[in-house]
C-alpha cells in the first residue's frame, strides 16, 4: 500500500497529502453500496473476505464491470 500511496503523491494523483489508497477503497465501497451492488460482488471487487459459502463464480468479470460502471465518474 505504501508503494501505491507514494506513486499517487509523486504523480499528483492525490487531492491532498492525506488522501490515500485506504481512503479510496472506503469511497469505492460506499459508492458500490449506494448503487445497490450485491455484497458478494463488492467483496470480490475490493478483495474483502466474505463470511459465508461462495458458490459459483459470482457473476464473473461481466458482473464486476457492470458494478464499476454504475459508480464511474
N, C-alpha and C positions, 0 to 999 in steps of 0.2 A: 504494500500500500504506500509506503514511503516513496518508492520509485515513481509511482503514478503521481503522487502529490507534487514531487519535485518537477516532473515533466509539466504538469499543469502550471506551476508557478513560473518556470523558466520560459514557457511559451505564451505567457499572458492569457492563459485559458481560465484562470480563476478570477471571479469578480472582485474578490478581496483576498488577502493572505489567509483569512480564516475559513475560506471555502475549501473543502477537502473532498476526496473520493467518498469518505464515510458519509458526509452530508448529502452528497449526490445520490448515494444509494437510498437514503431515507426519503429524499424527494421523489425518486422514481417509485418507491414502494407506495408512498402516499398517492401519487398520480394514478398508479395502477388500481389501487383500492377505490378511489373516487370514480374511475372509469368502469368499475364493476367487474374487473378481471378476477377470475377464479383463483382461490388461494394456491392451488397446485401449480398453476401457470406462473403466478407471482414468485413462488418459491423456486421454480425451475429457472426463471429469468435471473433472479438475484443470487442463486446459489445457496439459498437457505435450506435447512433440513425441513422435512415435512413429518409431523408427528402422527402419521397414520400409514397404512399399507399403500404402496404405489402399485397400481395396476395399469397395464398398457403403457403407451409412450406419452401420455398426457397431451395428445394432440400434435406432438412433434413441432418442428420448426414453423410450419404454416400458422399454427395457433399462437406461437410466441411472437411471430412477426405481426400478426393482426393485433395482438395486445399492445405491442410497442407503437404501432401506427396510430392507435387510439389516443396515445398520450404525446405524440410528436408535436413539436412546436412549430 
